[in-house]
Amino acid sequence: MIDYITNRIDSISDLFGVLVGWMMICLVINVAVVVLLRYLFSMGFIWMQELYIWFHATAFLLGAGYTLLHNGHVRIDVIYRNLSERSRAIINCLGTLGLALPVLHLIYTKSLPMITRSWSVWEGSVEAGGLPGVYLFKTLIAVFAVAFALQFISLFLKNLKIIISK
């Protein structure tokens, strides 16, 4: 049962990772076009400039769980790397329950009023010619909190399995 749950969560994070990978290609193309338009043709579009900011932020928000799944987050391994697998699993479980999940819960609950307000007015860019749908962009904060929390739950379950089995 634990394996089934963790596999489902991991597949969601992998899907987000693939989406972010394609988004990075779009980001590079977008930035290249913005630069070419600006410096070769002396023209620019606010929506294109906002778009690469959105791509960049979305990559961080949606890619966090994928990065956690593939152990890509920065950590200081001075003590951790010398511990046994069981001790590392205990630290991971305590960190998940004591730090990660409470912080993600706080991010989620504190972002909901802002997101709700944004949706209620169909918030768009404050810039003339900017992107509409800022409410969608702000919704990514809640999506991030849920997706990242799910990946931490997967990490917790995997480490709990290690603790129980040893």
Phi and psi in degrees as GROMACS dihedral restraints (atoms count N, CA, C in turn):
[ dihedral_restraints ]
;  ai    aj    ak    al  type     phi  dphi    fc
    3     4     5     6     1   -61.1    20    10
    4     5     6     7     1   -42.8    20    10
    6     7     8     9     1   -62.7    20    10
    7     8     9    10     1   -39.3    20    10
    9    10    11    12     1   -62.1    20    10
   10    11    12    13     1   -47.3    20    10
   12    13    14    15     1   -63.5    20    10
   13    14    15    16     1   -48.7    20    10
   15    16    17    18     1   -64.6    20    10
   16    17    18    19     1   -36.8    20    10
   18    19    20    21     1   -64.5    20    10
   19    20    21    22     1   -39.8    20    10
   21    22    23    24     1   -64.7    20    10
   22    23    24    25     1   -46.8    20    10
   24    25    26    27     1   -63.1    20    10
   25    26    27    28     1   -45.3    20    10
   27    28    29    30     1   -61.3    20    10
   28    29    30    31     1   -35.4    20    10
   30    31    32    33     1   -68.4    20    10
   31    32    33    34     1   -33.0    20    10
   33    34    35    36     1   -65.6    20    10
   34    35    36    37     1   -45.6    20    10
   36    37    38    39     1   -63.8    20    10
   37    38    39    40     1   -39.2    20    10
   39    40    41    42     1   -63.6    20    10
   40    41    42    43     1   -39.2    20    10
   42    43    44    45     1   -62.0    20    10
   43    44    45    46     1   -45.1    20    10
   45    46    47    48     1   -61.5    20    10
   46    47    48    49     1   -37.8    20    10
   48    49    50    51     1   -62.2    20    10
   49    50    51    52     1   -41.4    20    10
   51    52    53    54     1   -65.3    20    10
   52    53    54    55     1   -43.7    20    10
   54    55    56    57     1   -60.8    20    10
   55    56    57    58     1   -42.7    20    10
   57    58    59    60     1   -65.3    20    10
   58    59    60    61     1   -37.9    20    10
   60    61    62    63     1   -59.0    20    10
   61    62    63    64     1   -46.0    20    10
   63    64    65    66     1   -67.0    20    10
   64    65    66    67     1   -35.9    20    10
   66    67    68    69     1   -63.0    20    10
   67    68    69    70     1   -35.2    20    10
   69    70    71    72     1   -65.9    20    10
   70    71    72    73     1   -34.3    20    10
   72    73    74    75     1   -64.4    20    10
   73    74    75    76     1   -44.2    20    10
   75    76    77    78     1   -63.1    20    10
   76    77    78    79     1   -37.8    20    10
   78    79    80    81     1   -61.0    20    10
   79    80    81    82     1   -47.4    20    10
   81    82    83    84     1   -62.4    20    10
   82    83    84    85     1   -44.1    20    10
   84    85    86    87     1   -62.2    20    10
   85    86    87    88     1   -44.7    20    10
   87    88    89    90     1   -60.4    20    10
   88    89    90    91     1   -47.5    20    10
   90    91    92    93     1   -63.6    20    10
   91    92    93    94     1   -41.1    20    10
   93    94    95    96     1   -61.7    20    10
   94    95    96    97     1   -42.8    20    10
   96    97    98    99     1   -65.9    20    10
   97    98    99   100     1   -42.7    20    10
   99   100   101   102     1   -59.0    20    10
  100   101   102   103     1   -45.5    20    10
  102   103   104   105     1   -65.4    20    10
  103   104   105   106     1   -45.3    20    10
  105   106   107   108     1   -61.3    20    10
  106   107   108   109     1   -45.1    20    10
  108   109   110   111     1   -62.6    20    10
  109   110   111   112     1   -41.4    20    10
  111   112   113   114     1   -68.7    20    10
  112   113   114   115     1   -47.7    20    10
  114   115   116   117     1   -92.7    20    10
  115   116   117   118     1   -22.1    20    10
  117   118   119   120     1   -96.0    20    10
  118   119   120   121     1   -34.1    20    10
  120   121   122   123     1  -118.3    20    10
  121   122   123   124     1     1.0    20    10
  123   124   125   126     1    53.0    20    10
  124   125   126   127     1    42.5    20    10
  126   127   128   129     1  -137.8    20    10
  127   128   129   130     1   156.5    20    10
  129   130   131   132     1  -156.2    20    10
  130   131   132   133     1   160.5    20    10
  132   133   134   135     1  -128.5    20    10
  133   134   135   136     1   126.9    20    10
  135   136   137   138     1   -59.0    20    10
  136   137   138   139     1   -41.9    20    10
  138   139   140   141     1   -62.0    20    10
  139   140   141   142     1   -33.5    20    10
  141   142   143   144     1   -71.5    20    10
  142   143   144   145     1   -36.3    20    10
  144   145   146   147     1   -68.7    20    10
  145   146   147   148     1   -40.2    20    10
  147   148   149   150     1   -65.9    20    10
  148   149   150   151     1   -35.1    20    10
  150   151   152   153     1   -61.3    20    10
  151   152   153   154     1   -40.5    20    10
  153   154   155   156     1   -72.8    20    10
  154   155   156   157     1   -25.4    20    10
  156   157   158   159     1   -68.3    20    10
  157   158   159   160     1   -42.5    20    10
  159   160   161   162     1   -63.4    20    10
  160   161   162   163     1   -44.3    20    10
  162   163   164   165     1   -58.2    20    10
  163   164   165   166     1   -46.0    20    10
  165   166   167   168     1   -63.5    20    10
  166   167   168   169     1   -48.2    20    10
  168   169   170   171     1   -65.0    20    10
  169   170   171   172     1   -40.3    20    10
  171   172   173   174     1   -63.5    20    10
  172   173   174   175     1   -37.4    20    10
  174   175   176   177     1   -61.1    20    10
  175   176   177   178     1   -42.7    20    10
  177   178   179   180     1   -68.1    20    10
  178   179   180   181     1   -43.4    20    10
  180   181   182   183     1   -67.8    20    10
  181   182   183   184     1   -48.4    20    10
  183   184   185   186     1   -83.3    20    10
  184   185   186   187     1   -20.7    20    10
  186   187   188   189     1   -87.2    20    10
  187   188   189   190     1    -6.8    20    10
  189   190   191   192     1   -63.0    20    10
  190   191   192   193     1   -44.9    20    10
  192   193   194   195     1   -66.2    20    10
  193   194   195   196     1   -40.4    20    10
  195   196   197   198     1   -60.9    20    10
  196   197   198   199     1   -43.5    20    10
  198   199   200   201     1   -64.5    20    10
  199   200   201   202     1   -40.6    20    10
  201   202   203   204     1   -64.1    20    10
  202   203   204   205     1   -43.6    20    10
  204   205   206   207     1   -56.6    20    10
  205   206   207   208     1   -40.7    20    10
  207   208   209   210     1   -98.5    20    10
  208   209   210   211     1    19.7    20    10
  210   211   212   213     1    54.6    20    10
  211   212   213   214     1    43.1    20    10
  213   214   215   216     1  -100.5    20    10
  214   215   216   217     1    -3.8    20    10
  216   217   218   219     1   -74.9    20    10
  217   218   219   220     1   148.6    20    10
  219   220   221   222     1   -70.5    20    10
  220   221   222   223     1   135.1    20    10
  222   223   224   225     1  -143.6    20    10
  223   224   225   226     1   154.4    20    10
  225   226   227   228     1   -97.2    20    10
  226   227   228   229     1   110.6    20    10
  228   229   230   231     1   -97.2    20    10
  229   230   231   232     1    24.8    20    10
  231   232   233   234     1   -59.1    20    10
  232   233   234   235     1   -46.2    20    10
  234   235   236   237     1   -99.4    20    10
  235   236   237   238     1   -44.3    20    10
  237   238   239   240     1   -54.6    20    10
  238   239   240   241     1   -43.8    20    10
  240   241   242   243     1   -66.2    20    10
  241   242   243   244     1   -23.9    20    10
  243   244   245   246     1   -90.1    20    10
  244   245   246   247     1    -2.7    20    10
  246   247   248   249     1   -83.5    20    10
  247   248   249   250     1   161.0    20    10
  249   250   251   252     1   -70.6    20    10
  250   251   252   253     1   164.1    20    10
  252   253   254   255     1   -59.1    20    10
  253   254   255   256     1   -40.5    20    10
  255   256   257   258     1   -64.9    20    10
  256   257   258   259     1   -42.9    20    10
  258   259   260   261     1   -65.1    20    10
  259   260   261   262     1   -40.1    20    10
  261   262   263   264     1   -63.9    20    10
  262   263   264   265     1   -39.0    20    10
  264   265   266   267     1   -63.7    20    10
  265   266   267   268     1   -40.2    20    10
  267   268   269   270     1   -63.6    20    10
  268   269   270   271     1   -44.9    20    10
  270   271   272   273     1   -61.6    20    10
  271   272   273   274     1   -42.9    20    10
  273   274   275   276     1   -62.3    20    10
  274   275   276   277     1   -41.8    20    10
  276   277   278   279     1   -65.4    20    10
  277   278   279   280     1   -45.4    20    10
  279   280   281   282     1   -65.3    20    10
  280   281   282   283     1   -40.6    20    10
  282   283   284   285     1   -64.6    20    10
  283   284   285   286     1   -38.5    20    10
  285   286   287   288     1   -65.0    20    10
  286   287   288   289     1   -50.0    20    10
  288   289   290   291     1   -73.2    20    10
  289   290   291   292     1   -36.8    20    10
  291   292   293   294     1   -90.8    20    10
  292   293   294   295     1   -23.0    20    10
  294   295   296   297     1  -122.2    20    10
  295   296   297   298     1   -60.9    20    10
  297   298   299   300     1   -62.8    20    10
  298   299   300   301     1   -55.7    20    10
  300   301   302   303     1   -64.3    20    10
  301   302   303   304     1   -41.3    20    10
  303   304   305   306     1   -62.5    20    10
  304   305   306   307     1   -39.9    20    10
  306   307   308   309     1   -66.5    20    10
  307   308   309   310     1   -42.8    20    10
  309   310   311   312     1   -66.5    20    10
  310   311   312   313     1   -36.3    20    10
  312   313   314   315     1   -62.7    20    10
  313   314   315   316     1   -42.9    20    10
  315   316   317   318     1   -62.9    20    10
  316   317   318   319     1   -44.9    20    10
  318   319   320   321     1   -59.6    20    10
  319   320   321   322     1   -44.8    20    10
  321   322   323   324     1   -62.9    20    10
  322   323   324   325     1   -52.6    20    10
  324   325   326   327     1   -67.9    20    10
  325   326   327   328     1   -35.7    20    10
  327   328   329   330     1   -76.1    20    10
  328   329   330   331     1   -22.9    20    10
  330   331   332   333     1   -84.4    20    10
  331   332   333   334     1   -21.9    20    10
  333   334   335   336     1   -58.3    20    10
  334   335   336   337     1   -45.3    20    10
  336   337   338   339     1   -60.4    20    10
  337   338   339   340     1   -39.9    20    10
  339   340   341   342     1   -64.6    20    10
  340   341   342   343     1   -43.0    20    10
  342   343   344   345     1   -65.7    20    10
  343   344   345   346     1   -44.8    20    10
  345   346   347   348     1   -61.1    20    10
  346   347   348   349     1   -44.6    20    10
  348   349   350   351     1   -60.7    20    10
  349   350   351   352     1   -43.1    20    10
  351   352   353   354     1   -62.9    20    10
  352   353   354   355     1   -43.4    20    10
  354   355   356   357     1   -66.5    20    10
  355   356   357   358     1   -36.3    20    10
  357   358   359   360     1   -65.6    20    10
  358   359   360   361     1   -25.5    20    10
  360   361   362   363     1  -111.4    20    10
  361   362   363   364     1     7.9    20    10
  363   364   365   366     1    49.0    20    10
  364   365   366   367     1    53.6    20    10
  366   367   368   369     1   -55.3    20    10
  367   368   369   370     1   135.1    20    10
  369   370   371   372     1  -122.4    20    10
  370   371   372   373     1  -176.5    20    10
  372   373   374   375     1   -64.2    20    10
  373   374   375   376     1   147.2    20    10
  375   376   377   378     1   -79.8    20    10
  376   377   378   379     1   -13.3    20    10
  378   379   380   381     1   -88.3    20    10
  379   380   381   382     1   139.0    20    10
  381   382   383   384     1   -64.5    20    10
  382   383   384   385     1   128.9    20    10
  384   385   386   387     1    83.2    20    10
  385   386   387   388     1     7.9    20    10
  387   388   389   390     1   -82.6    20    10
  388   389   390   391     1   179.1    20    10
  390   391   392   393     1   -75.0    20    10
  391   392   393   394     1   137.9    20    10
  393   394   395   396     1   -79.0    20    10
  394   395   396   397     1   176.9    20    10
  396   397   398   399     1    76.6    20    10
  397   398   399   400     1    31.2    20    10
  399   400   401   402     1   -60.1    20    10
  400   401   402   403     1   -29.1    20    10
  402   403   404   405     1   -59.5    20    10
  403   404   405   406     1   -35.5    20    10
  405   406   407   408     1   -67.1    20    10
  406   407   408   409     1   -41.9    20    10
  408   409   410   411     1   -63.0    20    10
  409   410   411   412     1   -44.0    20    10
  411   412   413   414     1   -66.0    20    10
  412   413   414   415     1   -30.2    20    10
  414   415   416   417     1   -62.4    20    10
  415   416   417   418     1   -26.2    20    10
  417   418   419   420     1   -60.6    20    10
  418   419   420   421     1   -23.7    20    10
  420   421   422   423     1   -64.0    20    10
  421   422   423   424     1   -45.3    20    10
  423   424   425   426     1   -69.0    20    10
  424   425   426   427     1   -39.5    20    10
  426   427   428   429     1   -60.9    20    10
  427   428   429   430     1   -43.3    20    10
  429   430   431   432     1   -56.4    20    10
  430   431   432   433     1   -50.0    20    10
  432   433   434   435     1   -60.7    20    10
  433   434   435   436     1   -42.5    20    10
  435   436   437   438     1   -69.5    20    10
  436   437   438   439     1   -48.2    20    10
  438   439   440   441     1   -64.7    20    10
  439   440   441   442     1   -41.6    20    10
  441   442   443   444     1   -68.4    20    10
  442   443   444   445     1   -40.2    20    10
  444   445   446   447     1   -62.6    20    10
  445   446   447   448     1   -41.8    20    10
  447   448   449   450     1   -59.7    20    10
  448   449   450   451     1   -41.9    20    10
  450   451   452   453     1   -67.5    20    10
  451   452   453   454     1   -34.4    20    10
  453   454   455   456     1   -67.1    20    10
  454   455   456   457     1   -35.9    20    10
  456   457   458   459     1   -64.0    20    10
  457   458   459   460     1   -41.3    20    10
  459   460   461   462     1   -60.6    20    10
  460   461   462   463     1   -45.5    20    10
  462   463   464   465     1   -59.8    20    10
  463   464   465   466     1   -43.8    20    10
  465   466   467   468     1   -59.7    20    10
  466   467   468   469     1   -48.4    20    10
  468   469   470   471     1   -63.3    20    10
  469   470   471   472     1   -40.4    20    10
  471   472   473   474     1   -63.3    20    10
  472   473   474   475     1   -42.0    20    10
  474   475   476   477     1   -73.0    20    10
  475   476   477   478     1   -33.5    20    10
  477   478   479   480     1   -62.8    20    10
  478   479   480   481     1   -39.8    20    10
  480   481   482   483     1   -60.9    20    10
  481   482   483   484     1   -40.2    20    10
  483   484   485   486     1   -64.8    20    10
  484   485   486   487     1   -43.6    20    10
  486   487   488   489     1   -63.2    20    10
  487   488   489   490     1   -43.8    20    10
  489   490   491   492     1   -68.3    20    10
  490   491   492   493     1   -37.8    20    10
  492   493   494   495     1   -78.5    20    10
  493   494   495   496     1   -13.1    20    10
